Structure formats: structure tokens, C-alpha cells
Amino acid sequence: MAAETFIQHLRTSVEEQSFVKLTLSKPSNKGGALRNIFARLIQLKEEWVLSFTLRYTNRDEVKNHPVEEAITLITLWLGDEFLNADLFTTTQDHSLQYNRKRKARLFSKKASHAEAPSANHDKQKQRLIDPKQAKYLHPMGITGKDGQLLKTGQKKFRQINKYIEILDSLIDQGVLGPTPHLVDMGSGKGYLTFALYDHLVNNRKIQASMTGIELRSKLVNFCNQLAEDIGFDRLKFLAMDIEEYKPEKIDMLIALHACDIATDIAIAKGIKAQSSYIVVAPCCHKQIRKQMQCQTALQSVLRHGIMEERQAELVTDGIRSLLLEASGYKTKVFEFISTEHTPKNVMITATLGTGRDDALEQVDQIKKDFGIEYHYLEKLL
Ligand SMILES: C[S@@+](CC[C@H](N)C(=O)[O-])C[C@H]1O[C@@H](n2cnc3c(N)ncnc32)[C@H](O)[C@@H]1O
């Protein structure tokens, strides 16, 4: 009876969102590795789940279960795996205790917690972009008239914020100088170009100027008009091939999802201009994939198309990073946003400084292993 009442309190607290936390402790198997389980209520996407942290002697394991499934598990564990359960809610605390004969007693007392913790797993982070202040977001269809984020714009907004976070921490290194020129190659609709300009000029008060280069003149016209409308005076867009672009100076070069070898052209322009930062998120990797004829035991694995595709990405971007290092840059390659937002989520950041002497040798070895004649970036350098 006591266990059923305890489960009823648990169910009610979840339904009424007065649930604070639950702990299962005193394992019946004293010598076992599982010591206790801690549960919290979270919302994942649209679904409410109980997130269990299973605490073993030498590690923790997190498992999420939809509420009903979780309650069934807890019911099975009570009095069997665990002889103690503590439920904290904002209305009362309940403690279920089993004695040696596995007879349960329930103790309830005044709540020790006044508030339930935030149940949003994707916690509202402190964003660098304020959707109500960023004037470019509405014309770009990311926010509504009053600055509220539109459902359709949320993914893009998260992506832009992540880019800005990464670029902001690079800029924190302080090598940009007082009047930097930034170039976005393959700027597309200009989401990131506007966001970065706004962040540098209006948030960080840096006297930056910025140029977006884009083949499609329709997008360039849209961006130039928008920049004028919202008073982004030192932000310009040029309708041209990045290959033709001859800048006087570049302090930060970015190219996000520029197609295939456009990423290489952008990197080469950045290196030649001795840009302090080069930041690229490559897109498709056709140039290397077409040439790849693996000479190692991996060959038998790469006969599967998906393996070959992933290997081509790895080799293409790996060589890009090495060539940047051979040119005096320090690089980082990482996943900048979860795959649920975009599958093209590898970013290379390069900071002018110390490179690596052995980088070219390593490029040669990789080319041999994969039967690659040349990497497009090599030819450009
Ligand atoms: C996938 S979009 C990415 C746009 C933007 N960077 C973003 O992340 O939202 C790639 C853009 O690069 C442009 N592009 C590709 N090759 C280019 C080149 N050689 N010169 C200029 N623009 C190029 C395309 O027209 C396209 O708009």
C-alpha cells in the first residue's frame, strides 16, 4: 500500500509539475556496482521524460525514459533493486523505506523545495544575439514584427548564435586591431554576415568594415538594400566570383558552406592576404572524392558509398587543416553545432601564428595512402 501511495504521489507531481527530484538508494545487492539512481523531469523536444542518472561505483550513466515507462521502471525497482526512495515535490517530500522483511513504510513531510527546477533540457542560454534588437532578423524571416522568434527561424537563429559565439571567442584573442576588415566568401543571403557585423560594430563597438562576396546578384542586391535600410554603413556586398576578388587587406575571412572548392579558394585568399583568422565550415567534398583510390587496407571498407563519402570529407578537411598549418596557422577542427541542425557541421578555425614544420610531409603521406593526385588548395598556394 505504501509503495502504491508513493507512486501515486510521483505521478501527481509529474502531472502537476510540482516534481523536484527523486532518488532511489540503498541497493538490495550491497556488493553490486549500481549505487543509486537520481531522476529529474525534463522536456526533450515536445516530450516529457524522466532522466535517470544511474550512479555506478566508477561511472555515471544517463538514460531518458518517457514518463509512463519511467514510472513502470521505478515501480519494478522499489523494494527489489532499491530499499529507499525519496521524492521531493514543491508540495511535500515523501520517503519510502523498506525494512529487512521488505515491508514498506511511507513518511511524508513539509516540502523542502519551494520551486521545481527548469524542465527545459535545451536551457535558454544567454545568447549573444538579442532577437528583439537585431534589426536584420525580421527582413530575413527569422523573427516576427515584434522581434519574437518565428518557429521556422529557430534552427537558423541557433546556428547564427553558435557562429557568433565561436567567432566572438576568437576575437577575444585580441589580434584584430582597431579597424579590421572582414570578408565573408559565399555570403548567400547574408545571415552570418549581418550577424557578425552587428555583433562587432554594435555590441563590441569595434570599427569594423565587412564585405560579403556572392555570385548571385539577386541576393547581393537584397543584402545591400537591407544594409542601407538598417544603417549598417560599413557592410557591403559584391556580386562576383570569389576567385576574382582582390582585397587590399583581410583580417578575418569566413566562408560557411561555400560549395566544394570554393572553400579552398577562400582559404587560399585568406592565406595570401595573411588574414589573422580564417574560419570555414566546408560543404561538399567532391574534388577529393573523385580522385580517391585507397592504397591501404581501408580499401575494403571504402567500397561502401557512405564510407567513401565520409572518408572523403575527413581527408579533404584534414588536408585543408594541414595546409593551413604548413602556411603558419594554428588550426582547430571541431563540430560546431549538433547534426540535428545541419549535417554540414565541421568547422575549421585557423589563427595566424605558429604552424607546423612537418605538415607538408603528412599531406604527402595521406595523398599516397588514398591515391590522391592533388588537393585543390595545394594548387592554389
Ligand atoms: C550554401 S550557401 C551558404 C551561404 C552562407 N554562407 C550561409 O552559410 O548561410 C553557399 C553560397 O556560396 C555561393 N558561392 C559558391 N561558389 C561561389 C564563388 N565561387 N564565388 C562567390 N560565391 C560563391 C553560392 O552562390 C551560395 O550562395
The ligand as a MOL file (V3000), in Angstrom:
LIG
                    3D

  0  0  0     0  0            999 V3000
M  V30 BEGIN CTAB
M  V30 COUNTS 27 29 0 0 0
M  V30 BEGIN ATOM
M  V30 1 C 25.3260 27.0380 -49.2060 0
M  V30 2 S 25.3990 28.7410 -49.4900 0 CHG=1
M  V30 3 C 25.9210 29.3440 -47.9360 0
M  V30 4 C 25.5950 30.7760 -47.7310 0
M  V30 5 C 26.0710 31.3890 -46.4060 0
M  V30 6 N 27.4970 31.3750 -46.2890 0
M  V30 7 C 25.4430 30.7070 -45.2120 0
M  V30 8 O 26.1240 29.9210 -44.5450 0
M  V30 9 O 24.2420 30.9590 -44.9320 0 CHG=-1
M  V30 10 C 26.8330 28.9170 -50.4970 0
M  V30 11 C 26.8640 30.2280 -51.2500 0
M  V30 12 O 28.1380 30.3780 -51.8480 0
M  V30 13 C 27.9570 30.9610 -53.1180 0
M  V30 14 N 29.1410 30.6290 -53.9360 0
M  V30 15 C 29.5600 29.4010 -54.3060 0
M  V30 16 N 30.6770 29.4880 -55.0550 0
M  V30 17 C 30.9860 30.8070 -55.1250 0
M  V30 18 C 32.0380 31.5310 -55.7600 0
M  V30 19 N 32.9760 30.9150 -56.4490 0
M  V30 20 N 32.0320 32.8770 -55.6520 0
M  V30 21 C 31.0730 33.5190 -54.9470 0
M  V30 22 N 30.0510 32.8770 -54.3250 0
M  V30 23 C 30.0210 31.5380 -54.4060 0
M  V30 24 C 26.6710 30.3510 -53.6290 0
M  V30 25 O 26.0500 31.1350 -54.6120 0
M  V30 26 C 25.8440 30.2650 -52.3530 0
M  V30 27 O 25.0190 31.3810 -52.1710 0
M  V30 END ATOM
M  V30 BEGIN BOND
M  V30 1 1 1 2
M  V30 2 1 2 3
M  V30 3 1 2 10
M  V30 4 1 3 4
M  V30 5 1 4 5
M  V30 6 1 5 6
M  V30 7 1 5 7
M  V30 8 2 7 8
M  V30 9 1 7 9
M  V30 10 1 10 11
M  V30 11 1 11 12
M  V30 12 1 11 26
M  V30 13 1 12 13
M  V30 14 1 13 14
M  V30 15 1 13 24
M  V30 16 1 14 15
M  V30 17 1 14 23
M  V30 18 2 15 16
M  V30 19 1 16 17
M  V30 20 1 17 18
M  V30 21 2 17 23
M  V30 22 1 18 19
M  V30 23 2 18 20
M  V30 24 1 20 21
M  V30 25 2 21 22
M  V30 26 1 22 23
M  V30 27 1 24 25
M  V30 28 1 24 26
M  V30 29 1 26 27
M  V30 END BOND
M  V30 END CTAB
M  END
